[in-house]
Amino acid sequence: MLIKKPKEIVAYLTHSKKLHVLKYTKEYGYNSIAYKTFGVILSTLYKWKKPYDEHG
């Protein structure tokens, strides 16, 4: 039986994944390995990148 995660936990995990992906791509570049490793499509990555670059 799977336990349903509260919205706060889901939001935290999503935010953590975004930061991890953005830090990885900043260090290693925006290459296909990054997209495949994290399962994030390029358009989503760039959507995340803009606020990250503006606010850190």
Backbone as numpy.savetxt, mean C-alpha at the origin, in Angstrom:
# Nx Ny Nz CAx CAy CAz Cx Cy Cz
-13.87 -21.50 11.40 -14.70 -20.31 11.40 -13.82 -19.06 11.40
-14.09 -18.16 10.49 -13.35 -16.91 10.41 -14.01 -15.86 11.28
-13.19 -15.09 11.95 -13.69 -14.01 12.79 -13.67 -12.73 11.96
-14.76 -12.01 11.98 -14.85 -10.76 11.24 -14.02 -9.69 11.95
-13.20 -8.97 11.17 -12.35 -7.93 11.74 -13.13 -6.64 11.85
-12.98 -5.93 12.97 -13.62 -4.61 13.09 -13.06 -3.65 12.04
-13.86 -2.65 11.69 -13.47 -1.68 10.66 -12.15 -0.99 10.99
-11.91 -0.71 12.26 -10.68 -0.03 12.66 -9.45 -0.87 12.34
-9.56 -2.16 12.57 -8.43 -3.06 12.30 -8.20 -3.16 10.79
-9.26 -3.28 10.04 -9.14 -3.34 8.58 -8.50 -2.05 8.06
-8.94 -0.91 8.57 -8.38 0.38 8.14 -6.90 0.46 8.50
-6.54 0.01 9.69 -5.14 0.03 10.12 -4.29 -0.86 9.22
-4.77 -2.07 8.94 -4.01 -2.99 8.09 -3.86 -2.44 6.68
-4.90 -1.82 6.17 -4.84 -1.22 4.83 -3.82 -0.09 4.81
-3.85 0.75 5.84 -2.90 1.86 5.94 -1.47 1.34 6.06
-1.28 0.31 6.86 0.05 -0.29 7.04 0.58 -0.85 5.72
-0.30 -1.51 4.98 0.12 -2.07 3.68 0.51 -0.95 2.73
-0.28 0.13 2.70 0.04 1.26 1.83 1.43 1.81 2.15
1.69 2.04 3.43 2.98 2.59 3.83 4.12 1.66 3.45
3.93 0.37 3.67 4.96 -0.61 3.35 5.25 -0.60 1.85
4.22 -0.60 1.05 4.38 -0.59 -0.41 5.06 0.70 -0.86
4.63 1.83 -0.33 5.20 3.11 -0.74 6.67 3.24 -0.33
7.01 2.76 0.85 8.42 2.80 1.29 9.27 1.88 0.41
8.73 0.72 0.08 9.45 -0.22 -0.79 9.70 0.40 -2.16
8.66 0.96 -2.75 8.81 1.52 -4.09 9.70 2.76 -4.09
9.70 3.49 -3.00 10.57 4.66 -2.91 12.04 4.22 -2.90
12.31 3.12 -2.21 13.68 2.62 -2.11 14.13 1.88 -3.37
13.24 1.06 -3.94 13.64 0.18 -5.04 13.08 0.60 -6.40
12.19 1.57 -6.43 11.64 2.04 -7.70 10.29 1.41 -8.00
9.62 2.02 -8.93 8.28 1.56 -9.32 8.43 0.54 -10.44
8.76 -0.68 -10.06 8.95 -1.72 -11.06 7.89 -2.81 -10.92
7.85 -3.69 -11.88 6.83 -4.74 -11.89 6.95 -5.69 -10.71
8.14 -5.84 -10.18 8.32 -6.72 -9.01 7.52 -6.18 -7.82
7.55 -4.87 -7.64 6.80 -4.26 -6.54 5.30 -4.51 -6.70
4.80 -4.35 -7.91 3.35 -4.54 -8.13 2.96 -5.99 -7.88
3.77 -6.90 -8.40 3.44 -8.32 -8.26 3.62 -8.80 -6.83
4.66 -8.33 -6.16 4.93 -8.75 -4.78 3.79 -8.37 -3.85
3.30 -7.16 -3.99 2.27 -6.67 -3.08 0.86 -6.79 -3.63
0.72 -7.19 -4.87 -0.61 -7.35 -5.45 -1.36 -6.05 -5.62
-0.62 -5.00 -5.97 -1.22 -3.68 -6.14 -1.07 -3.27 -7.60
-2.16 -2.82 -8.20 -2.06 -2.38 -9.59 -1.46 -0.98 -9.64
-0.86 -0.66 -10.76 -0.12 0.59 -10.92 -0.97 1.83 -10.66
-2.19 1.84 -11.17 -3.04 3.02 -10.97 -3.34 3.25 -9.48
-3.52 2.17 -8.73 -3.74 2.30 -7.28 -2.49 2.83 -6.60
-1.36 2.34 -7.01 -0.10 2.79 -6.42 0.10 4.29 -6.61
-0.19 4.78 -7.81 -0.04 6.21 -8.04 -1.08 7.03 -7.29
-2.25 6.45 -7.06 -3.28 7.12 -6.27 -2.80 7.27 -4.82
-2.10 6.26 -4.31 -1.55 6.31 -2.95 -0.35 7.23 -2.89
0.43 7.28 -3.97 1.70 8.00 -4.00 1.52 9.51 -3.84
0.51 10.08 -4.47 0.34 11.53 -4.45 0.22 12.08 -3.02
-0.71 11.58 -2.18 -0.77 12.10 -0.81 0.49 11.78 0.01
1.08 10.64 -0.25 2.30 10.26 0.47 3.43 11.24 0.16
3.58 11.62 -1.09 4.61 12.58 -1.46 4.34 13.97 -0.88
3.06 14.33 -0.79 2.71 15.66 -0.27 2.83 15.75 1.25
2.48 14.66 1.95 2.39 14.72 3.42 3.35 13.77 4.14
3.96 12.88 3.41 4.92 11.96 4.02 4.36 10.81 4.73
